[in-house]
Amino acid sequence: MVLVTSLSLFSLSGLNSITSGIKIPHLDKIVHLTFYFFATLLGSLSIKEFKPNKSLNQIANYLLLFSIVYGMIIEVLQHSFTENRHGDFFDIFANSLGALLGWLVLKHAIFKRFF
């Protein structure tokens, strides 16, 4: 989450010159989705390692909610406190979709474990 926060709130102006030749439509939304997918998936598995008495199902549900709310907060912070970053409703949607996909992968893994 430190990486997600840093990349979301700090200027990456030097990176723009490197990626200026890349023309992938909606690349930023794909990046948002990917960050929150892995944050939810890896965060859940990490917490499970430190709290083995908690069920992965419980942890995944918590991380889904946390990731969605966290993504909303980051977008509000971008809009309110940064000069060259802007909060965007579609970023919130991409963040939430990524978190939901990470949650679904965990749910599928949990389901497969019992059946």
MOGIRA-V596522 format. One record per run of one state. SS is the DSSP state (A for helix, B for strand, O for the rest). FROM is the first residue (numbers start at 1). LEN is the number of residues. Records with the same first field share a line. If there is no record, write none. Layout:
SS = FROM-LEN + FROM-LEN
//
This chain:
O = 1-1 + 10-3 + 20-7 + 51-5 + 82-7 + 115-1
A = 2-8 + 13-7 + 27-24 + 56-26 + 89-26
//
